[in-house]
Amino acid sequence: MYSQYISVLIFIFSSLLSNCNVNSQRLKESMYENIDGSYACFRRLNGTHQFGCTSARSGNVGVVHIIENQSDVDWLVKDALAPPYVAVVQPAMFSKSLLLSLQTSEKVNGVAVINNGFVERPESFTHEDSCPNRYSGLSLRLGQTCGIQEQSVWNPSGTSILLMDWKFPIFYVTDQSQIDHLYNCYRKHNVVTHPADQLDRALCALELRSHMFASGNSKKCIQRNSYKTLFSQMSFCDPLGGRNVWQTLLPRSTKKEFSLRTEKQMDSNGSIAVLAARMDSNSMFDGLVPASVGAVTSIVTLIATAELLQKMISQSDSYENNVLFLLLSGESYDYIGSSRIVYDMKQGIFPVIPDPSVAQPPPIGLHHIGPFIELSQLSRPKPGESLHVHRLNASTETNKLISNLQRYGKHWDILFKDLPPSKNLPPASLQTFLAEKPDIPGIILTEHPMQYTNRYYHSVFDDINNLNFKYANGSQVPDDSIQSFLTNLTNTLANSLFEHVSGKPYPGAALADPALVDELLYCYLEQSNCSLFQSAGNSISPAKPLSYYVGVSHVPTPVPVLSGSALALLTGSPTSYNETYCHNNVSTDQVYQYIWASSKWNDSASPKVCLQTTMNFSAAVSPAFVIEGYDMTSGQYSTWTESVWPELTAKLFIKPSFRQEVMTLSLGITVLVLSFAGVLFIKVRKEILFSPGLPST
């Protein structure tokens, strides 16, 4: 009998709780409005410091204050009486000095940068160091060279905001409707004649939530990762990293039956030319990392050069030299990808760990590397201007490489200016190789001479507009376009590298395809679900520009995967295998990879074919996280990690007035006191209030 009553009571209580939960959720949704199209600043760490932004665990709340000029800043810092605030600024006002003044005022709980795509771009917007990667690369061997003199800095507009620790969250909002709503809410509720008036009214406010689990430095954070609770092991941070893409022009194998090359052709010293480019960039905000000049133009040129060289080379001919194509990840963070390749070369395990029982590419060492060409920050020079050639040393091999580029460049209207050898090389992956072997005949091709002309380096504005790219979509590519320039550069590079491989000029008529360059730029800059990437067997959704942030080592990012598959599609050899057998057996063959792809790069609906390719991936994780007991403060290898976070959200709501909050608090305290008094009164008089009734007769 009693059990039935108890069951009924439990059911009623559960129903009430469920109903309360639903109602509270509906109430919360009606009170808060999510700010869609927002991107958050997050925390990164190295072996000694922490950088970036964080919020309180429950988020930071502040009254919205829109800053459009210096007087708005002065009002907020000196006169505002209803703190804390969230400062809302446009990109032109977003600066290091502004952030420092807001942080020292102790009135600001967060910052929201708004950009609807129609505001005028600032003259410069780069929050990287003025000397990117200043403590790595050649600095480890030759000492610091960048920044010794004012004119020697590479990124003169750099503010170093990325390399500072901010005590409040910073968000970037791009959705037009949300920005309009934010402005309307501010004008309706927050605009007052006198600062004290804000105390008497409900105010428009923002809640910014970007709490970071990691703190201190990478060493402390990695140690905390090893702590285990009774039920789970919690992660506080993860090493930055990803995957490098590599490919050789000619197959290399320890087993003769897997390679057309003879014993004579097996990699003598200096026989392997390298064409390299980085795949990553950086910005303050998670998920919003474009790289049009910073990386995309170099990636596209490398892939187009590999495709053209594959057409120029006859696989049945014998060649004593080879070309290694490298697309590197994590170069923005002390050269993660290139330092791992150099480390593996020194260990004798690049590109794969040797196994005599398997057909695989033989190890490549630093002594095998001959001409080294790195593509960095390529954009179309002004008429009559040159690309600039940077190098560490003057040597016979380097002079020959530059001479070949200049000779072929004249034919394709590409000028190369050979700058004097200098220890102050621009930030580039080549520095990592030169730090270990300074006599590598390496050069860096850039659009800039001594300082970056890219005013939006490592920022949200290094996008398609920064490159002035217009998709031709099958139409004729204009002669004065970035596509035409990169096509001509591809022809120049391919002819120069062919001469290294064969020892003689190219006698054929193969040329780079401007339509291919146009499509590659479109894929990397505008639509990642383009026809070419789909032809390579990739399924990408939704259609949006790619983000070029390196990410963390255990989570694959799309750029290396798409770049590798594009290389395989454009350079692979068709086989007779069907889809079922279109894969390699790693236990017997590590020379080739196989992909099931469309037979035409510009038609994803064309018949499928199994392609054999030498394209492959290698780890782009810093040796600091591989070497047991590595000293995180030594500075030899990159020690960058990224904090783990639970969520990144921005919400708009109406905050009660200060007096209403005081009244609500006072009423709550009064009810609490009366409740305790009532309970105490009942407890003291329980004999009287709950005396037993008269006995029944």
N, C-alpha and C positions, 0 to 999 in steps of 0.2 A: 504493500500500500504506500509506504513512505518512499520506496524507490520510484514509484510512478510520479509522485509529487516532485521528487528531486529531478527526474528526467524532464518533466515539464518546465521546471524552473531553469534548468540548464539550457533548454531549447529557447526559452524566452530571452534569457540573458545573452545567448549567442546571437540571436536575431537582432537584439538591440545593439550589440557591439558591431555587427556587420553593417547595420543601418547607419550607425554613427560614423563608421569608417568611410562608407560611401558618401555620406553627407559632407564629412570633413574634406574628402578629396574634391567633391564638387565645389565646396566653399573655397578651397585653395586654388582651384582652377579659375574660379571667378575673380579671385583677388589678384592673382599673378598672371602676367602674360609673357610667355617665352619670347625672347628675342632671337628669331631665326636668322641664319646668315651671319652668325658671330663666330669669331675665332679668338682663342685665348693664348696669351703669353704663358709659357710654362717654364719649369726649372730644369736646368742642366748643371752638371757638376764635372769638375776635373779632379786631379790628384790633390789639389790644395784649396780649392774654393768652390762656392756655389754661385750660380748666375740665374737671372730670370725673375719670375714672379710667382707669387702664391697668395692664397686667401686664407681666412680662417676656415676651420673644418666645416662650419655651417654656412660659409659664404660671407662676403663683406657687403654691407648695406650702406647706401649713402643717398642723400638728396641730389637730384640731377641739377648740375650747373653747367650750362653751355658756354664754352670759351671761344670767342671769335676774335678777340684782340687783347692787347695788354691790359686795358682797363678792366676787362672781365677777370683777368688773373689777379690784379690788385684787389678787386672787390672780394674775391674768394679768400685770398690770403690774409687780408687786413680787416675787412668789415663783416664778413658773413657770420651769422649768429646761430645757425641751426645745423651745426656739424653732427655727424660726418657727412661729407659730400662725395659724389662721384663726378669727376670732371669729364665733360664730353667735348672733344676737340676734333677739328679737321686736321688732315695730314700736314698742312702748311704750318700749323701751330705746334705740332708734336715735335718736341726737341728735348735735348738733354737738360738744358737750363730750366725748361718748364717742369719737367719731371722732378728735378732736384728741389725746385721751389715748392712744389706741391707736397713732396715728401717731408721736407723740413717744417712745413706749416703745421703738420699734425692734424689738419682739418680734413684731409682727403683720404677716403677709404678705397679708392679705385679710380681708374681712368678708362674711358671708352673712346676709341678713335673711330670716327664715322667717315665713310667714303662710299657714296652712291654711284661712283663711276663718272659723274658729270662735273665734279669740282676740278678746278685747275690744279694741275700737278705741281708740287713744290719744285723749286729749282734743283734740289738734291734731296735724297731720302735714302741714306745708307747708314745703318746702325752697327755695322761691323767696325773692327779696329782699323785705324789708319794704316797699320801694317798687319794685314791678315796672316795668321799663323806665324807670328813674329818669333816665337820661341822654338820652332821646329824646322825641319829641313836642313838647309845649309848652316843655319844659325848654330846647330849643334857642333859643327865641325870648324867653322870659320869665325864664329862669334856674331853678335848682332850687327847687321849692316843697315837694315831699314830703319828710318827714323833718327839716325845719328844727326842728320841735317834736315832742315825743314823740307827742302826740295826732294829728299830721298824717300819720302813716304809714298806708297803706291795708291792709297785710297784717301786723298786729302779731305774728302767730305765726310769721312768716317767719324761717327760720334761715340762709338764704343758702348752704346746703350745695351747691346746684346751681351756685353761682358760686365754688366753691373747687377747687383742684387737689389731688387725692388721690393719694398715691404707691402705693396698692395697689388691686387690683380690689375692687368691691363688687357682689354678686349678690343677687337677690331670688328666693326659692324659694316656690312655691305648691302644689306637688303633695303631697297628703297622704301617700301611700305613701312618697315619697322623704324627707319630713320624719320619718316614723316610723322609717324605716331609718337615717337619720342619728342620731336619738336613741338607737336600740338599739346602733348601732355605738359611739357615744360612751360609753354606760354600760358596755358590755362591755369596752372596751379602754382608755379614757382616765381613768375615775374612779379616783383613788388617794387614799391617806391622807396621804402626804407627797409633796411635789413631786419629790423625787429618785427616787421609785419609777417615774416615767415614763421614766427613762433605761434601765431594765432590761426593758422590755416593748415589744412591737409596739403601735403606736398608730393609731387611726383618723385619717385625714387627708383633706384636700380639695385638689384641684388646680383652680385658677381661671385660666382662660385668656381674656384680653381685651386682647391687645396692640394698641395703637393706632399707626398709622404717622405720624400728624401730631403736631407739637410746636411750641411757641413761640407763634405767632399766625397769623392768617389770611394776612397779607401774605407771611410767609416760606413758608407752606405752599403758597399759590397759585404762588409763584415756583418752588418745588420741583416742582410739577406740570408745569412747562414743560420740565423736564430729560428728555432722551431718551437711552435706551441704544441699543446697536446693533440690538437686536431689538424693543424695545417702548418705550412711554411709560407710566411708572408714575404712578398717581394716589395722592396722599397725603391729600387732603381734597376735599370738594365743598361748594359754596355751599348753604346752607339755602334752601328755597323750594318753590314748587309752582304751583298755579293758583288764581286768584280766580274766583268765579262771579258773573256779573252778568246782569241782565235788566231790561228796561223794561216797564212796564205796557202802554203803547201803542207800537206799532212806529214807528221813526224811520228815514227813508231819504232819501238824496240824490236818488232817482228817485221821481217822483210815483206811478208805477204800482205801486210796492211799498209805498205807505203810504196810509192813509185820511186822513191829516192834511193840512191845507191850508197854504199859505204863511204865513198868519197864525199858525198854530200851531207854527211851527218854533222852539221853545226860546228864549224871551226870558230876560233875566237873572232868576235866582231862580225859574225856572218848574219846575225839576226837584226834587221832593222825594226825599230819600234815606232808605231804611230799611236799616240795616247791622247785621251781626253777625260775630263772628269764628268761624272753623271749627276752630281749633287750640288745643291746650293743651300741657302740658309735664310731665315727671317725670324722675326720675333714670335710669329703666330702659328700655332699648330694647324696643319692642313692647308696653309696658304703660303706656299714656297715656290713661286715661279722662277724661271732661270733662262730667259730668252737669250740674253747676251752671255750670262754667266756660265751656261752649260749647253743649251740646246743647239746653238750654231756649230759648236765643236762636235757634238754627238752626231749631228746630221752629216757634217763634212766627213767624219771618220767612216760612217756607214756607207756613204756614197763612194768614198775612195776604195773601200774594201770591195764593193760591188763592181766597180770599174776594173780594178786590178784582177779580179777573178775572170772577167771577160778577156783581159789582155793576156793572161797567162795560159799557155797550153799545157795541160796536165801531162801530156806525153813527152814534152821536152825535159831536158835535165837542167837543173839550176843548182848552183852551189850555195846560194844565199836564200834567205827567207824573210818574211815580214810577220811580226807579232802585233796584232791589234789589241789595245787595252782600253777598256772603258772602266773607270775607277770610281768606287763608292767611298763616301766619307772624307773626301779631300778637304772639305771646309773645316774639318775638325782635326787639325794637325796631321793631315795626310794619312788617314786610317787605311784606305785601300792600298796605296802605293807602299806604305811602310810594311804592310803584311806581305806583299809580293816580294819585296827586298828581303825580308826576314826568311820567307820560305825559300828563296833562291840561295841564301846563305846556308840554309839547312839541307839543301839538295832535294827539296820536296815540292818545287814548283815545276809544272802545274799540278802534278799528282804525286802521291807518295809512291816511290818505286816498288814494284812487285814483279820479279822475274817471270812469274807464271802467267802474266797477263800482257797482252799487246797494249801498250800505252805510250804516250809521248815521253821521250827521254827527258830528264831534268834540264831546265834552262838555268844557267848561272849568270852572274853579272858579267863574267868574262865573254859570254856569247853575244852580248849586246853591242851592236855597231851603231849606225846612225839612229839617233833618237829624236823624233819630232813630236813636240806636244802642242796641241791646239788649245788656245786659251783666250776667252773673251773676244770672239771674232764678230765683227760687224763691218758693214760696207764702208770703206774709207771714202772720204770726199774725193771728187775728181782730181786726179793728179797726185793724190797722197798715197802712201805706201803702207803695207803691213810691216811690222817691226820684228826683227830677229834678235832675240836675247840669247846670250851664251856666257858660260863661265870662262872658258879657255879658248885660245886660238890654237888650232891644230890643223894638220893637213886634212884629216878626215872631215872636220867641221867645215873648213874652207871649201872642200869639194862639195859637201852637202848644200851649202848656201849658194855656191856657184851654179849648181844644177837647178835649184829652185828659181834663181834669178833668170837663168837661160830659158827655162820652160815658161816661167811667168810672163816674160815679154810677149810670148806668142799668144797668151791668154789674157793680156792686159792686166796682169797682176804684178805690182811692183813690190819688191822686198828691200827694206833698208837694213843693212847689217850694222847693228849698234856695236860700239867698242865692248870687248869682253869686260865683265864686271862681276864682283862678288855679290852685288845687290841685285839678284835676279828677282823678277816678279814672283809672287806666290804661285807655285806650280808643282806638280807631282815629280817633275824631273829633279827637283831639289833633293828629294829622298834618295834617288839613285846616285846623284853626284856626291851626296854626303858619305856614301859607302865606297864609291869608285869615281873620283873626280875627273879621270881621263876619258869618261864616256863622251863621245862626240855628239853632244846633245844641244838642241836649240828649242826655244819657246817662241811660237808665232802668236803675236797679239796685234790688235788694232791700235793699241796705245804705245807711246814711246816710254816716257819715264813715270807717268802717272795715269791712273784710270780715267778714261773718258766716259765710262759708264757711271753716271751719277746716281744710279739706283742699285748699285752692287749689293747683293745679299739683302734684298728688301722686297716688299709686296709689289713694288712698281717695276721690277725687272720682268715685265710681262710682254705680251704681244705688241702693245703700243710702243714699248721702248725700242723694239726692233723695226717698227714700221712695216710689218709683214701684211701683205694682202694675198689671200689664197687665189691662185689662178684657176684651179679646179678644171684642168684640162685645156684651158685656153693658152695662148702663147705667153710665155713668161717675159715680162718687159726687160729690156737690157739694163735699165738702171735700178733693178730690184735686188733685194738681198738674195733671192733665189739664183739670179744670174751670177752674182758675185761668188756665191758658194760653189756653183757649178764650175766656174772657171778655176777656182782654187782646187777643186777636186781633180780636174784635168792636170793641173800643175803637179799636185802631190803624187798622183798615180804614175805619171811619166817619170818623175824623179825616183820613186820607189822601184819602178820596173827596171830602171837602169842599175839600181843596186842589186836586184835579184839576178838579172841576166848578164850584167856587165856591158850592155850595149843599149842604144836608144830603141824605143818601141817602134817597130816597122809597120804596125797595123793602123786601122782607122777607127778603133773603138773610142767612143767619147762618153762623158758623163751625161746623164739624162736630166735636163732641167725639170721635167715633169716629176721625176722621182724625188728630187730635192724639194720641190714644191709640196709634194704629198707628205714627205717626212716632216717638214716644218709644220704643216697643218696638223699632223698627228700629235706632235710634241707640244704644240702651242695652243691648239684650239679644241680638237675633238679626239680624245683618247680611244674612242670606238671607231676610228677611221677604217677605211677599206683595207689599207695595208696591214694594220695590226690584226684585223680580223682574218685576212688572208694567211697570216702566220699562225693561225690557230688559236688566237686569244679571244676570250669572251669578256668584254669590258662593259660594266654598267655602274652608275649612269654615265652618260656622255658629258664630260667636263674636262677642263685643262688639268694636266698632271701636276702633282706636288713633288718637288725635287729634294725634299728633306731626306736625309739618309735613313732615318728611323732607327729602331733597335735591332740587335743582331738576330733575335729569334723570331721576328715577324717579317716575312717577305714584303718588300715594297714593289710597286708595279714597274718603275722605270728600268731596273736591271732586267727584269723578265721580258718586258716589251722590247728593249734594245737588243737583248740576246736573240729573241725570236725573229726580229727584223733582220739581223745579221744572217741568221740561218736561212731565212726565206730568200734573201737576195744573193747569197753566195753558195747555197747548198747545191748538191748534184742530185738529179732525179735518180731513183732506184726503181726496181720492179716489185718491191715489197708492197703488200696490201696493208690496210690499216691495222690488222691483227698483228702482223709481224714488223710493224714500223717502230722498232725500239732496239736499243743495243743491249747486249748481254755484258754487264759490267764485269762479270767474272772471267770473261775472255777478251773483251774489246773495250778499251777506254780511249781509243784513238778518235772514234767518230761518235757523234750523237745523231739521232734520227728524229725528225718531226713530220707530222702529218699536216700538210698545208696545201693551200691552193696553188695551182700551177702558174697563176699570174698574180703578181703583187697588186695590180690595180683592179682586180676583179675577184672579190671574195667568193663569188658564186661559180667560179671556174672549176673544172674537174680537180679533185684532190690528188696529191702525189706524195710519196714518201721521199723526203729529202735527206741526204747524207751530208753532214757538216762537221767541221772541226771546231765549231763554236762550243764553248763550255763556260762554266762558272767556277770561281774560286772564292774562298772565304775572304771577306773584307772586315775582319774583326781584329782589333789592335793586338799585337803581340803582348801588350801589357796584361791582357786577360787570358793569355795562353801560357806565359812563363810563370812557373810556380814560384811564389814568394817574390814577385816583381816589386821593386820599390816604386810606389806610386808618385813619389816626389822627385824622382830622378830626372824627369823631363825627356827621357830618351824616346819613349813611345807615347802615343795618344792615350789618355786615360779618361776620355769623356764618357759620361753616362747620362741617362735621362731619367728623371723622377717618374714614378708611377703615380697616377691620380685616379680618384673614383669617378669624377664627372667634371665636365666643363660646361657651365650653363650661365646664361644671363637672363634675368627676369625683370620686367617692369611692373610696378605696383604703386598704389596710392598710400603714402605713409601718413598716419594720423598726425595732427598738430602736436606740438610739444606740450601744450596745456592739456590736450585730451589724453596724451600718454600719461601725464602726471596724475590726472583725474582717475584714469583707469587703474593705475598702480595703487593710488590711495584707496580706491574702492576695493580693490583686491585685498589689500592689507587689512582693511576694516572687516571685510567678510571673513578673512582668515582668523582675526582676533576674536570676532563674535562666535565663530564656529568652535574655537578652542574653549571659550568661556561657556558656551552652551554644553559642550561635552563634559567639562569639569563640573558644571552645576548638576547635570544629570547623574554623574558618577557619585557626587557627594550625597545626593538625595535619592539614591536608587531604592533604599528601603521603603521610602514613602511613596515614590512614584510607581514602584513595581511591587507593592505589598501583595501577598497572596490573598486571593478572594476568600469569601466565607465558605466553610465546608458545606457540601450538599447534604441534604437530609434524605 
